[in-house]
Amino acid sequence: MTFLRVIGFSVVLLGFYALFAQTLPQVEPDLSDPVEVSTDGLDMEGMIALGESLFTGKGTCTLCHNGMGRAPDTLEMDLAATFPSRLADPKYTGVSAGKTGPEAIEDYIRESMQHPSAYVVAGFGKKGSNDTESPMPTVDKAPIELSPVEMNAVIAFLQDRAGLDPTVPLPSADEAPVAEEPATEGMVEAPVTDALAAIDKYNCAACHNLKDSGADLGPELGGIANRMTRAQVMEAILDPNATIAKGFSAGLMPEDFSDEMHTSELLLIVDYLLALPEPAPQEETDEEEPLATTALEVIDKFGCAGCHDLDGSEADVGPRLQGVGQRMTREELKSAITNPNATIAKGFEPDMMPDDFGETIADSEMPLLLDYLMNLPE
Amino acid sequence: MRFSTLFAIMAALTALIAPDLLLAATEEVAQVLEGAPKPSRMDYPVIAGISARTLAWIMAQMHLFLAAFVLAVPLFAIATEFMSVVTGDDRFDNMAREFMKITMAAYSLTALVGGGLLLVLLVFYPQLMGYLIKVFRGQMLIYAALFGMESVTLYIYFYSWDALRRGNRKYYHMSIGLLLNTIGLTLMFVANAWTSFMMSPAGIDPSGAITGTVWEATRNPLWNPLNLHRFLANIAYGGAIVGGYSAYMFLAEKDPVKKAHYDWMGYTSNFIAIVGFIPLPFAGYWLMAEIYAYSQQMGITAMGGILAWLFIIQAVLIGTIMLAANYYLWSGLMRTDRGAQYAKYVKYIAVVIVGGFLVWVTPHTLILSTAEIQNLGGTHHKILGPLGIMPAKNTAVNLMLVFTFMSFQMFYRSSRVPVVAWAGAANMVVIALYVVGITNIAGAGIYGYITPTVYKVGASVPQVVSTLTIIIGSVIIDVFMLRGAISEKVHWGRMTERSQYALFVLPVAFTWLMGLMGYIRSSLRTNWHIYTIMKDNSVDAYIPTVGDAGNVITAVTLLFMAVMVFVFWLSRLGQTKQKGTEAAS
């Protein structure tokens, strides 16, 4: 009898564990055979697109190169300024050390993929290596195994993001190498990585006045941050018929974005929309500077790099801001911008920085600036 | 047996793991082998529609469960035997013998399932096994030889128990036990070398050609972290299984004397399980740190990728274990007449244990659907999200360990009245230890929130130090303070049946937990037999969903528990005498 009771007790307990495992989200494996894509006849636009999907897919780059501090956030940083500053860094002694130009940057990117320890960004080295050894795997070796053409595609993508014309060769017809379609954990199509591309992909501007389309089938989205919360904007995209804006019809906006859209794309679009300025009356547009929609625009607009060494400006009137996120909290940084004379960094003079940024930097611009500065690597 | 003789034996065993330390015959082999095989899907035998992976998974897991138990029990059997020599209390000696009796019944099953596992691997994965045999060469034969030696010493150790029980002969017996444990641990270390080699290969070049010695392949980056983790886990696991045996026997027995014996055995087993369990999170932390150091991708796959949800199940299992172990300890307060004095604190300890469990089970970084993001209003929950990060979890686990120790301490003190004059002052020191330690744990946890990541990890060190200081400091003070104390009677056997089921939760939850962690560890290799060296091109080269894995783990655990309860039943049957035949025996 004891035998049966104890077995029965075990069965109930194990049943609970098995049931609990069933209630968690089930990440289904992708069992389809890898699809091979011919790169024969690929033009440079195609190479850039292939590089982007490799960056987020097979290359597994975004596993670490994201905003979580594992590696520099390549997709968010200002690559146009970063690449030249890396090549000029005295710590860098690799193949492109001291050189300039897009070819040198191509060599630098390739070297960083094949020999990641050639240059380790401060703060991102292996523990105990004093930033001399990179934790990054070599991308042309297992388990990633990018082919030379695939590495060229990634280089083309990064050069394009840096505002350069890609210098990598196109795959020749006789080599005609093939690339595996990147794995995207079961999703049909790799996510795009910037907001405007996401808006193109889901055709938002066809109905909304985005990218100067002038469309008015859907409501005006400029200044939406003043009318809706972040959660409400998300809801309006994923469940558009839940609430219909006055003067517009239900049923016009697709309801399947929650299935179609990648999470990262949704976040990009929401961030972009929340940063959109109010549509200013026509007569005022000539007088007022428009609201900045990216961190770099904010930095340009308010001239931050004139005093601070921001990605290669080498200005030293104000303190260096690289790695500021590790020295200050977000609130402290905001306070240093809006009330700069409250605390003066050692070695710097008071009253050098304008003290009206609290009023002149718009509510939609401040988070962009803070996000950017908080994530600046050392 | 002299120490020098024992040392020589241990040195010989160490050399046996890596024969080429003595025989330098590696160059010839390296020339023969060009690289790791690259099997295509057609190279994997398909036999009668059997799922090769599921079969190998079940056999490997069953073998691991049995082997972990069989290797762990002699470790604490010899410790208990040593206790009997030190204290002169025969109860320890009898209990150690009974521990071994259960092991004997499980030993042949371990060998049987191990042989089955080998057969399955050779039949379904011939190329992988062929390659591993080439890498580890003679070590596999030595493993078989060690297994033979383990069998011989195990039988001698158990059957010579009564013949070598008193006087100097007891030391001979304990020497045999020491030899048995040395061989057993060596066996485990050798098997761990093969497993860890598949995760972090060494002694070969990127194509898989053998360039190093067997010792280099053995001493791969994850070997030692895995050795330590499995060593501690085996002790906790073995303690839990023997606790399950004691609970089973307690429930089945009607005789109050025997009930008292099994109650005491259950208490001791629970103690062993918790002692093995307390350092386990720290060994796990080291293993994961080494995995990150070896391959950041592998570490992220485990902690922030598709396997991240599994750590929520792990938290539920560990929470169950902590709650059950504590409930059993609180029930034990009724064994002493002064226990009621301490019972009033139980509700506070329960709040901490349940609270700690809830914090531990709170997720942080997970793969979310867009609809889930929408519901949350972001990628992390606004209020509960902060509880999902490491400072909160480290604080929770340290407090759970401290308060579990407090449950032990309450029972220990409930049967002893100190007679030393400085008892009051000593109590104040103990209270101060708890207050300062807990404040430090909480303070370091809060500090973890306001400091950059690099210091966040560092903040866990003072927490661990605080936990260990409380435990070690309290034990030292109690030992001296309660020396010569007035002992009050402990009514062994005065326990509820419900408490025994709580004790039985431990082996069930531990077994499922071991199955889960094995699944995670194997999944880290993703679609590689040998990570980055030999690709798995079989139809099963993917990570199964957590639900599918849960079904397999549940089935294996159920099978194992059925086998173990059958072993317990057999053990009880062996003690049962037919009426009227007592004199004949």
Boltz contact constraints between the chains, C-beta under 6 A:
constraints:
  - contact:
      token1: [A, 2]
      token2: [B, 251]
      max_distance: 6.0
  - contact:
      token1: [A, 2]
      token2: [B, 252]
      max_distance: 6.0
  - contact:
      token1: [A, 3]
      token2: [B, 569]
      max_distance: 6.0
  - contact:
      token1: [A, 6]
      token2: [B, 248]
      max_distance: 6.0
  - contact:
      token1: [A, 6]
      token2: [B, 565]
      max_distance: 6.0
  - contact:
      token1: [A, 7]
      token2: [B, 565]
      max_distance: 6.0
  - contact:
      token1: [A, 9]
      token2: [B, 501]
      max_distance: 6.0
  - contact:
      token1: [A, 10]
      token2: [B, 508]
      max_distance: 6.0
  - contact:
      token1: [A, 10]
      token2: [B, 561]
      max_distance: 6.0
  - contact:
      token1: [A, 13]
      token2: [B, 508]
      max_distance: 6.0
  - contact:
      token1: [A, 14]
      token2: [B, 554]
      max_distance: 6.0
  - contact:
      token1: [A, 14]
      token2: [B, 557]
      max_distance: 6.0
  - contact:
      token1: [A, 14]
      token2: [B, 558]
      max_distance: 6.0
  - contact:
      token1: [A, 17]
      token2: [B, 512]
      max_distance: 6.0
  - contact:
      token1: [A, 18]
      token2: [B, 550]
      max_distance: 6.0
  - contact:
      token1: [A, 18]
      token2: [B, 554]
      max_distance: 6.0
  - contact:
      token1: [A, 21]
      token2: [B, 546]
      max_distance: 6.0
  - contact:
      token1: [A, 21]
      token2: [B, 547]
      max_distance: 6.0
  - contact:
      token1: [A, 21]
      token2: [B, 550]
      max_distance: 6.0
  - contact:
      token1: [A, 22]
      token2: [B, 547]
      max_distance: 6.0
  - contact:
      token1: [A, 24]
      token2: [B, 309]
      max_distance: 6.0
  - contact:
      token1: [A, 24]
      token2: [B, 546]
      max_distance: 6.0
  - contact:
      token1: [A, 26]
      token2: [B, 545]
      max_distance: 6.0
  - contact:
      token1: [A, 26]
      token2: [B, 547]
      max_distance: 6.0
  - contact:
      token1: [A, 27]
      token2: [B, 306]
      max_distance: 6.0
  - contact:
      token1: [A, 29]
      token2: [B, 542]
      max_distance: 6.0
  - contact:
      token1: [A, 29]
      token2: [B, 543]
      max_distance: 6.0
  - contact:
      token1: [A, 63]
      token2: [B, 300]
      max_distance: 6.0
  - contact:
      token1: [A, 69]
      token2: [B, 453]
      max_distance: 6.0
  - contact:
      token1: [A, 135]
      token2: [B, 296]
      max_distance: 6.0
  - contact:
      token1: [A, 142]
      token2: [B, 532]
      max_distance: 6.0
  - contact:
      token1: [A, 143]
      token2: [B, 532]
      max_distance: 6.0
  - contact:
      token1: [A, 231]
      token2: [B, 377]
      max_distance: 6.0
  - contact:
      token1: [A, 234]
      token2: [B, 374]
      max_distance: 6.0
  - contact:
      token1: [A, 235]
      token2: [B, 374]
      max_distance: 6.0
  - contact:
      token1: [A, 238]
      token2: [B, 374]
      max_distance: 6.0
  - contact:
      token1: [A, 258]
      token2: [B, 370]
      max_distance: 6.0
  - contact:
      token1: [A, 258]
      token2: [B, 371]
      max_distance: 6.0
  - contact:
      token1: [A, 261]
      token2: [B, 370]
      max_distance: 6.0
  - contact:
      token1: [A, 263]
      token2: [B, 370]
      max_distance: 6.0
  - contact:
      token1: [A, 263]
      token2: [B, 373]
      max_distance: 6.0
  - contact:
      token1: [A, 266]
      token2: [B, 370]
      max_distance: 6.0
  - contact:
      token1: [A, 326]
      token2: [B, 452]
      max_distance: 6.0
